[in-house]
Amino acid sequence: MYAWAIGKGARRQALQVAEHNVSAIRLYMGLGCVEHHRYRYWVPVNG
């Protein structure tokens, strides 16, 4: 996938993974990715 994207001119990527998915995080780190930020989810108090 990376080779295809680079061939199309991509210079960046965005990945989203659950923080408890340690296997995926290790995979992405092994590919040179680093954490940029985390999402926060807001729900109604009565929800």
C-alpha positions in Angstrom: 0.0 0.0 0.0 2.8 2.4 0.9 4.6 1.8 -2.4 1.3 2.4 -4.4 0.6 5.6 -2.4 4.2 6.9 -2.9 3.9 6.1 -6.6 0.8 8.4 -6.7 2.7 11.2 -5.0 1.5 10.8 -1.4 3.9 12.2 1.2 1.8 11.7 4.4 -0.7 9.2 5.8 -3.3 9.1 8.5 -4.1 6.0 10.5 -6.6 5.5 13.2 -6.3 2.7 15.7 -7.9 2.0 19.1 -5.4 2.6 21.9 -5.9 -0.9 23.3 -4.9 -2.5 20.0 -1.3 -3.0 20.9 -0.5 -5.3 18.0 -1.6 -2.7 15.4 0.3 0.1 17.3 3.4 -2.0 17.2 3.0 -2.8 13.5 2.5 0.9 12.6 5.5 1.9 14.8 7.6 -0.7 13.0 6.6 1.0 9.8 7.9 4.4 11.1 4.6 5.9 12.3 4.3 7.9 15.6 1.3 9.0 17.6 0.1 12.4 16.7 -3.0 12.9 18.9 -5.9 11.1 20.5 -9.6 11.5 20.0 -12.0 12.2 22.8 -15.6 11.2 22.5 -18.4 13.2 24.2 -21.8 11.8 25.0 -24.9 13.3 26.7 -25.0 12.9 30.4 -28.4 11.1 30.1 -27.2 9.1 27.1 
